[in-house]
């Protein structure tokens, strides 16, 4: 069965995931380090993990299979999802693939190196309404792909 996982801390598209899950009747795991309000639907399970780096990522990655779709802005988690055969989508609608994940990991490493040297790198661009629309399209397409597998 197709299962949706949300790397929920600071995820701006949780509501959109809930809508898609309700439409397709898919289970959703909302994984975070703190309690997050979720709709009272049986399809939605909230998972609060311990504080610490990558604890939520580890919880998700340990459960990913080829029917999993993970919503995350975390590139290393997306890489782990792809290696486990699942699909990963950024909240802006960018689909992580085997073809683009290497460049994403390299770019992230360069940014971390620059920040460690004191450079101000600026961070990601602000989330826009067009990102929300692109995300919904990408998530719907991912559900269709996962159901075909």
HELIX and SHEET records of a PDB file:
HELIX    1   1 UNK A   14  UNK A   24  1                                  11    
HELIX    2   2 UNK A   55  UNK A   61  1                                   7    
HELIX    3   3 UNK A   75  UNK A   83  1                                   9    
HELIX    4   4 UNK A  101  UNK A  116  1                                  16    
HELIX    5   5 UNK A  129  UNK A  148  1                                  20    
SHEET    1   A 6 UNK A  44  UNK A  48  0                                        
SHEET    2   A 6 UNK A  27  UNK A  32  1                                        
SHEET    3   A 6 UNK A   3  UNK A   7  1                                        
SHEET    4   A 6 UNK A  68  UNK A  71  1                                        
SHEET    5   A 6 UNK A  87  UNK A  89  1                                        
SHEET    6   A 6 UNK A  95  UNK A  96 -1                                        
END                                                                             
